[in-house]
Amino acid sequence: MNYQFEDRKIFPNSRISIGIERNTNVFYISCPFITSNRMVDYEKYFSITEDEYSFFLSDEVAAKEFGSKCLTGQMDSRLIYPKN
């Protein structure tokens, strides 16, 4: 599938973004996968509910906390892309 991720809000300090995937209308949070040399290799996209999406729009701290859980593998069941 050709995903069309449309960021609706970007948190520059954490490089986390939230938005909607246009083909499926799935809400998502994207988090940067950072290598040991502090370079961003790629983003991982995780599905979120519409309620989570609305909440994260107004609460950057909550979005960062959720993003941290995503990057430590706690939310792998919600992984959209890339599939490992």
N, C-alpha and C positions, 0 to 999 in steps of 0.2 A: 504494500500500500504506500502511496505517496502522501505523506503527512503534510499538512499545511498549518503549522503552529503560528498563531497570531497572539503575540504578547500584548496584554492589555495594561499591565503594570510591571515596571522593572524597578528592583531595589538595587541601585548601583553599588552600594557598599558591600553587599553580599553576593552580587551577581545572580540573584534569584529573580525569576520572573513568573508571573501567573498570566493565564490567558485561556484561549479556547482553540481546540483543533477544529478547523473548518469542515473537514470531510465527515467527521463523526459527531460534532458538537459536544465533545468531551472537554470538560474543564481540566486544566492541568497546572502543575507547578513544575518549573524546570530548574535544575541545579547544575552548577558546573562540576565536572569531574576534573580534579586538579592533580597533576602528577607530582612526584617528589621534587622536581625542579621549579615548582610553583607556576607551571604553565597550564592553561586550560586545554585539555585534550578534546573534550566534547561535552555536550549537555545531556543529562538524563531527564526524561520527561515522565512524570507520575500523575495519574488521574486523581482528581479531587472532586468532591461533591459540589453542587451549586452553593450549598450553605458554607462550606469551607472556603470556596472562592470568594463569596461576599465578605466573609470574616477576614480573610487574608488581605483583601483590598484595603481595609482600614486598620489592620494590625500587623505592622512589619515584624515585630518581635515574634508573634505567633507564626508568621510565614517562615522566618529564619529557623525557628525551633523545628517546625515540620520538615523543612529542607534538610536540617541536620539529621533527622531520623531517616530521611530518604537516602542520604549519602552513606549512612552506616548500615544499610541493608534492612532496616526495620520496616520499610514500606515496599519491599520488592514485589509484593503481590499487586501493587498498583502501577508497576513499571509499564510505560507505553513504548518508549524508544530510548536508547537502543535495547533490543532484547538480547540478553546474554545467553 
